[in-house]
Amino acid sequence: METEWHYATGDARRGPVTGHQLRERLRTGEIDDGTLVWREGFADWKPLGECRTEIEAVSPETGDDPTPRVLCAWSGETRPEAAMLRFGDHWVAPEHKDAFVQALREGGEEAALHSVSEENDSNPFPATLNLFDIVAQSWKIWRKNLAAIAMVTAVIWLPTNLLLEWMDSRLLNDDANFKEIAQSYRRDQAAEFWIGIIVVGAVMTAARRMWDREDRLGIGEAFAEGFANWPRLWGTGFLLLLFVFLFTLIVFAPLAVLFGSLGDFAIVIPATAFGVVIVVYLVRFGFVRAAAIDSSEGGTAAFRRSWQATRGRFWRVIGYQMVVFGVLISLTLVLGLLSALPFLDRLVPSAILGTGINLILTFGTVESFVLYRHLRDKAR
């Protein structure tokens, strides 16, 4: 059973909570390293900072798992307890045993535990809010998890793309009008909304685990995480679209009718205002999926976290995402042009090409999560 913790805020004593719940309160700023905590076995209350190694060892997925995971005091990597060596109150991976013992002899416990300090230079993913670092970290995470990401993408998207291509071949022709093309686009968006989020859940979980210095995601785990996170991501995405729909219905539509009655040109005013509001909305709440995966909590909580993370970073987010997704979209457009080649303009080759494009876009999914962690960890 997972350890139960109690913590103090002011004169109030709160708990019990799990180690993971303490981590979430740390992330949101509700508590800090100076907060007093207590668990069974403590003679007295201690500052949370003194117990951080033990608390950080709790994985979000651990719960009542009979195989608990612990944090290596030297590397910061999380592994099953059976795969680690115990030194007093700390755990060390076997390959770091000699280095840990030597540091313990030469500099004491503080030197031996250098790698779990927040200021530790060996942290592979420091939050700097630098675009180069964000892209480099995203590439490292994407590349190391490419096998699992590619497998999930292929299994989920290839059959979906085959179905979409078949429907287009039946419903579209060389003289397709705008309405038919729009219907095809809506089918693609519906597939992303209902099915594509399985891939999003798997990819973002892989990114979160590597960022938290846990084991990379296996192929089986990737599928499990993708399906497990589907309800959370679907519900969060539904709220995102619902708010846009309600704003359009309640605010924009009446204004459009009002200004439209003044003349054709007058409609430009509410249309421009609507566009500005939507851009702000999508930037401030553009990380709700990343927040939902990061905190294992969707819905309005994910909206609140995205809003907090992007506060004061509006133009930075727009600039970074325009660069990253500008490159990705340009690359996918070039690949999309290949579908015009006679030997690719067929059902199966076209679906395979589309799945390849989906795989490329998973890099953008990783980058969105990494950028969110930079924004969140550097929140003002």
C-alpha positions as CSV (number, residue, x, y, z in Angstrom):
1,M,0.0,0.0,0.0
2,E,1.3,3.5,-0.9
3,T,2.6,5.7,2.0
4,E,0.1,8.2,3.3
5,W,1.4,11.7,4.0
6,H,0.1,14.6,6.0
7,Y,1.1,18.2,5.4
8,A,0.6,21.6,7.2
9,T,-0.6,24.8,5.6
10,G,-0.7,27.6,8.2
11,D,-2.3,26.3,11.3
12,A,-4.2,23.6,9.5
13,R,-3.1,19.9,9.2
14,R,-4.2,18.3,6.0
15,G,-4.2,14.7,4.8
16,P,-3.8,11.9,4.3
17,V,-2.6,12.2,0.7
18,T,-0.4,10.0,-1.5
19,G,3.1,10.9,-2.6
20,H,1.8,11.6,-6.1
21,Q,-0.8,14.0,-4.7
22,L,2.0,15.8,-2.9
23,R,3.9,16.0,-6.2
24,E,0.9,17.6,-7.8
25,R,0.6,20.2,-5.1
26,L,4.3,21.0,-5.5
27,R,3.7,21.5,-9.2
28,T,0.8,23.8,-8.8
29,G,2.6,25.8,-6.1
30,E,0.1,25.0,-3.4
31,I,3.0,23.8,-1.2
32,D,6.8,24.1,-1.4
33,D,10.0,22.6,0.1
34,G,9.4,24.5,3.3
35,T,6.0,22.9,3.9
36,L,6.0,20.6,6.9
37,V,5.1,17.0,6.2
38,W,4.6,13.8,8.3
39,R,4.1,10.1,7.7
40,E,4.0,7.1,9.9
41,G,7.5,6.4,11.2
42,F,8.5,10.0,11.6
43,A,9.2,11.2,15.2
44,D,8.3,14.8,14.2
45,W,7.2,16.9,11.3
46,K,9.9,17.6,8.7
47,P,10.3,20.2,5.9
48,L,9.1,18.6,2.6
49,G,12.5,19.3,1.0
50,E,14.2,16.8,3.4
51,C,11.8,14.1,2.1
52,R,11.8,15.0,-1.5
53,T,13.8,11.9,-2.6
54,E,11.2,9.6,-1.1
55,I,8.2,11.7,-2.5
56,E,9.7,12.0,-6.0
57,A,10.1,8.2,-6.1
58,V,6.3,7.8,-6.2
59,S,5.2,7.2,-9.8
60,P,1.7,8.5,-10.9
61,E,0.9,5.0,-12.0
62,T,2.1,3.3,-8.9
63,G,-1.0,3.5,-6.7
64,D,-1.4,0.1,-5.0
65,D,0.9,-1.6,-7.5
66,P,2.5,-4.5,-5.6
67,T,5.8,-3.8,-7.4
68,P,6.7,-0.3,-6.1
69,R,9.2,1.9,-7.9
70,V,11.9,3.9,-6.3
71,L,14.2,6.7,-7.3
72,C,17.9,6.2,-7.8
73,A,19.6,8.7,-5.5
74,W,22.5,9.1,-8.0
75,S,20.9,9.2,-11.4
76,G,17.4,10.2,-10.6
77,E,16.0,7.3,-12.7
78,T,12.9,5.5,-11.4
79,R,13.0,1.7,-11.4
80,P,11.3,-1.2,-9.7
81,E,12.5,-1.6,-6.1
82,A,13.8,-5.1,-6.8
83,A,16.2,-3.7,-9.4
84,M,17.8,-1.3,-7.0
85,L,20.3,-1.5,-4.1
86,R,19.4,0.1,-0.7
87,F,21.8,2.4,1.2
88,G,20.1,3.5,4.4
89,D,17.2,5.6,3.4
90,H,18.2,5.8,-0.2
91,W,18.2,3.5,-3.3
92,V,20.9,3.3,-6.0
93,A,20.9,1.5,-9.4
94,P,23.6,-1.2,-9.4
95,E,25.6,0.5,-12.2
96,H,26.0,3.6,-10.0
97,K,26.9,1.8,-6.8
98,D,30.6,2.4,-6.9
99,A,30.3,6.1,-7.8
100,F,27.7,6.6,-5.0
101,V,29.8,4.9,-2.4
102,Q,32.9,6.8,-3.3
103,A,31.0,10.1,-3.2
104,L,29.5,9.1,0.2
105,R,33.0,8.4,1.6
106,E,34.6,11.6,0.2
107,G,31.9,14.2,0.6
108,G,29.2,12.7,2.8
109,E,25.5,12.3,2.1
110,E,25.1,15.7,0.5
111,A,27.7,15.0,-2.2
112,A,26.4,11.6,-2.8
113,L,22.9,12.9,-3.4
114,H,24.0,15.7,-5.8
115,S,21.9,14.3,-8.7
116,V,18.5,14.7,-7.0
117,S,19.0,18.4,-6.3
118,E,16.8,20.7,-8.4
119,E,19.8,22.6,-9.5
120,N,21.6,19.5,-10.7
121,D,23.3,20.1,-14.0
122,S,22.9,16.5,-15.0
123,N,19.1,17.0,-15.5
124,P,18.6,16.0,-19.1
125,F,15.6,18.2,-19.5
126,P,16.1,21.6,-17.9
127,A,13.2,24.0,-18.3
128,T,14.9,27.1,-20.0
129,L,12.1,28.3,-22.3
130,N,14.7,28.5,-25.0
131,L,13.4,27.4,-28.4
132,F,16.5,25.5,-29.3
133,D,16.4,23.5,-26.0
134,I,12.7,22.8,-26.5
135,V,13.3,21.4,-30.0
136,A,16.4,19.4,-29.0
137,Q,14.7,17.9,-26.0
138,S,11.6,17.1,-28.1
139,W,13.8,15.4,-30.7
140,K,15.6,13.3,-28.0
141,I,12.3,12.1,-26.5
142,W,10.7,11.5,-29.9
143,R,13.7,9.6,-31.2
144,K,14.1,7.4,-28.1
145,N,10.4,6.4,-28.1
146,L,10.1,6.2,-31.9
147,A,9.5,2.4,-32.0
148,A,6.5,2.6,-29.7
149,I,5.2,5.8,-31.3
150,A,5.5,4.4,-34.8
151,M,3.8,1.2,-33.8
152,V,0.8,2.9,-32.2
153,T,0.5,5.4,-35.0
154,A,0.5,2.6,-37.6
155,V,-2.0,0.4,-35.8
156,I,-4.4,3.3,-35.1
157,W,-4.0,5.5,-38.2
158,L,-3.4,3.1,-41.0
159,P,-6.9,1.4,-40.8
160,T,-8.4,4.8,-40.2
161,N,-6.7,6.3,-43.2
162,L,-7.7,3.3,-45.4
163,L,-11.3,4.0,-44.4
164,L,-11.0,7.7,-45.1
165,E,-9.4,7.2,-48.4
166,W,-12.0,4.7,-49.4
167,M,-14.8,7.1,-48.5
168,D,-13.1,9.9,-50.5
169,S,-12.7,7.7,-53.5
170,R,-16.4,7.0,-53.4
171,L,-17.6,10.5,-52.7
172,L,-15.0,12.7,-54.4
173,N,-14.1,13.0,-58.0
174,D,-11.9,15.2,-60.2
175,D,-14.6,17.8,-60.3
176,A,-15.3,17.8,-56.6
177,N,-16.9,21.1,-55.4
178,F,-16.1,23.0,-52.2
179,K,-18.9,21.4,-50.3
180,E,-17.6,17.9,-51.0
181,I,-14.0,18.9,-50.1
182,A,-15.3,20.5,-46.8
183,Q,-17.1,17.3,-46.0
184,S,-13.9,15.3,-46.5
185,Y,-12.0,17.7,-44.2
186,R,-14.7,17.3,-41.5
187,R,-14.4,13.5,-41.7
188,D,-10.6,13.9,-41.2
189,Q,-11.2,16.1,-38.1
190,A,-13.8,13.7,-36.7
191,A,-11.2,10.9,-37.0
192,E,-8.7,13.0,-35.2
193,F,-11.2,13.9,-32.5
194,W,-12.5,10.3,-31.9
195,I,-9.5,8.1,-32.8
196,G,-6.4,10.2,-33.1
197,I,-6.4,11.0,-29.4
198,I,-5.4,7.4,-28.7
199,V,-2.1,8.2,-30.3
200,V,-1.9,11.6,-28.5
201,G,-2.3,9.9,-25.2
202,A,0.4,7.4,-25.9
203,V,2.9,10.0,-27.2
204,M,2.4,12.5,-24.5
205,T,2.7,9.8,-21.8
206,A,6.0,8.7,-23.3
207,A,7.1,12.4,-23.2
208,R,6.0,12.8,-19.6
209,R,7.8,9.6,-18.4
210,M,11.1,10.6,-20.0
211,W,10.8,14.1,-18.7
212,D,10.3,12.7,-15.2
213,R,13.3,10.5,-15.8
214,E,11.3,7.3,-15.7
215,D,11.7,4.3,-18.1
216,R,10.8,4.8,-21.7
217,L,7.5,3.6,-22.8
218,G,7.3,0.0,-24.2
219,I,5.0,-0.8,-27.1
220,G,2.5,-2.6,-25.0
221,E,2.5,0.2,-22.5
222,A,2.0,2.8,-25.2
223,F,-1.2,1.1,-26.4
224,A,-2.4,0.8,-22.8
225,E,-1.7,4.5,-22.0
226,G,-3.3,5.6,-25.3
227,F,-6.6,3.8,-24.5
228,A,-6.5,4.6,-20.8
229,N,-6.2,8.3,-21.5
230,W,-8.9,8.4,-24.2
231,P,-11.8,9.4,-21.9
232,R,-9.7,12.2,-20.3
233,L,-8.5,13.6,-23.6
234,W,-11.9,13.2,-25.3
235,G,-13.7,15.0,-22.4
236,T,-11.1,17.8,-22.4
237,G,-11.3,18.2,-26.2
238,F,-15.1,18.3,-26.0
239,L,-15.0,21.1,-23.5
240,L,-12.6,23.0,-25.8
241,L,-15.0,22.8,-28.7
242,L,-18.0,23.4,-26.6
243,F,-16.8,26.7,-25.4
244,V,-16.0,27.8,-28.9
245,F,-19.5,26.8,-30.0
246,L,-21.2,28.6,-27.2
247,F,-19.2,31.8,-27.8
248,T,-20.1,31.6,-31.4
249,L,-23.8,31.1,-30.7
250,I,-24.2,33.5,-27.8
251,V,-21.8,36.3,-28.7
252,F,-20.7,36.2,-32.4
253,A,-23.9,35.2,-34.1
254,P,-26.0,38.1,-32.7
255,L,-23.2,40.6,-33.4
256,A,-22.9,39.3,-37.0
257,V,-26.6,39.8,-37.6
258,L,-26.5,43.3,-36.1
259,F,-23.5,44.5,-38.0
260,G,-24.6,42.6,-41.2
261,S,-27.8,44.7,-41.2
262,L,-25.6,47.8,-41.5
263,G,-24.0,46.7,-44.7
264,D,-21.7,44.0,-46.2
265,F,-18.5,45.7,-45.1
266,A,-19.7,46.1,-41.5
267,I,-19.5,42.3,-40.9
268,V,-15.7,42.6,-41.0
269,I,-15.7,44.2,-37.5
270,P,-17.3,41.3,-35.6
271,A,-15.5,38.8,-37.8
272,T,-12.1,40.3,-36.9
273,A,-13.0,40.5,-33.2
274,F,-14.1,36.9,-33.3
275,G,-10.8,35.8,-34.9
276,V,-8.8,37.7,-32.3
277,V,-10.8,36.1,-29.4
278,I,-10.4,32.6,-30.9
279,V,-6.6,33.0,-31.3
280,V,-6.2,34.2,-27.7
281,Y,-8.5,31.3,-26.6
282,L,-6.5,28.7,-28.5
283,V,-3.1,30.0,-27.3
284,R,-4.1,30.2,-23.6
285,F,-5.9,26.9,-23.6
286,G,-3.8,25.2,-26.3
287,F,-2.0,23.0,-23.7
288,V,-5.1,21.4,-22.1
289,R,-4.2,18.0,-23.5
290,A,-0.6,18.2,-22.2
291,A,-1.9,19.4,-18.8
292,A,-4.4,16.6,-18.7
293,I,-1.6,14.0,-19.3
294,D,0.9,15.7,-17.0
295,S,-1.4,15.9,-14.0
296,S,-3.6,12.9,-14.8
297,E,-6.6,15.3,-14.5
298,G,-8.6,16.6,-17.4
299,G,-11.7,18.8,-17.6
300,T,-11.6,22.3,-16.1
301,A,-8.5,21.5,-14.1
302,A,-6.5,21.1,-17.3
303,F,-7.9,24.4,-18.6
304,R,-6.8,26.1,-15.4
305,R,-3.3,24.7,-15.7
306,S,-2.9,25.7,-19.3
307,W,-4.1,29.2,-18.5
308,Q,-1.6,29.5,-15.6
309,A,1.3,28.2,-17.7
310,T,0.7,30.6,-20.6
311,R,0.2,33.7,-18.5
312,G,2.5,36.4,-19.8
313,R,3.9,34.1,-22.6
314,F,1.2,34.7,-25.3
315,W,3.6,36.0,-28.0
316,R,6.3,33.6,-27.1
317,V,3.9,30.6,-27.5
318,I,2.7,31.9,-30.8
319,G,6.2,32.5,-32.1
320,Y,7.5,29.1,-31.0
321,Q,4.6,27.2,-32.3
322,M,4.6,29.0,-35.7
323,V,8.2,28.0,-36.1
324,V,7.8,24.4,-35.1
325,F,4.5,23.7,-36.7
326,G,5.4,25.8,-39.7
327,V,8.3,23.4,-40.5
328,L,6.1,20.3,-39.8
329,I,3.2,21.5,-41.9
330,S,5.6,22.5,-44.7
331,L,7.1,19.0,-44.6
332,T,3.7,17.3,-44.6
333,L,2.5,19.4,-47.5
334,V,5.5,18.4,-49.6
335,L,4.8,14.7,-48.7
336,G,1.2,15.3,-49.5
337,L,2.1,16.4,-53.0
338,L,3.5,13.0,-53.6
339,S,0.0,11.5,-53.6
340,A,-0.4,13.1,-57.0
341,L,2.1,10.6,-58.4
342,P,0.2,7.9,-60.4
343,F,1.7,5.0,-58.4
344,L,0.7,6.7,-55.1
345,D,-2.7,7.9,-56.1
346,R,-4.3,4.6,-55.0
347,L,-6.1,3.5,-51.9
348,V,-3.4,1.6,-50.0
349,P,-0.3,3.7,-51.0
350,S,-2.2,6.9,-50.2
351,A,-3.2,5.6,-46.8
352,I,0.4,4.5,-46.0
353,L,1.6,8.0,-47.0
354,G,-1.1,9.6,-44.8
355,T,0.0,7.4,-41.9
356,G,3.6,8.5,-42.5
357,I,2.4,12.1,-42.3
358,N,0.6,11.3,-39.0
359,L,3.9,9.9,-37.6
360,I,5.8,13.1,-38.5
361,L,3.1,15.1,-36.7
362,T,3.6,13.1,-33.5
363,F,6.8,15.2,-33.1
364,G,4.6,18.2,-32.8
365,T,2.7,16.4,-30.1
366,V,5.9,15.7,-28.2
367,E,7.0,19.3,-28.7
368,S,3.7,20.6,-27.3
369,F,4.1,18.6,-24.2
370,V,7.8,19.7,-23.7
371,L,6.9,23.4,-24.3
372,Y,4.1,23.0,-21.7
373,R,6.6,21.6,-19.1
374,H,8.9,24.6,-19.8
375,L,6.0,27.0,-19.4
376,R,4.7,25.2,-16.3
377,D,8.1,24.9,-14.6
378,K,8.9,28.5,-15.3
379,A,5.4,29.8,-14.4
380,R,5.5,33.3,-13.0
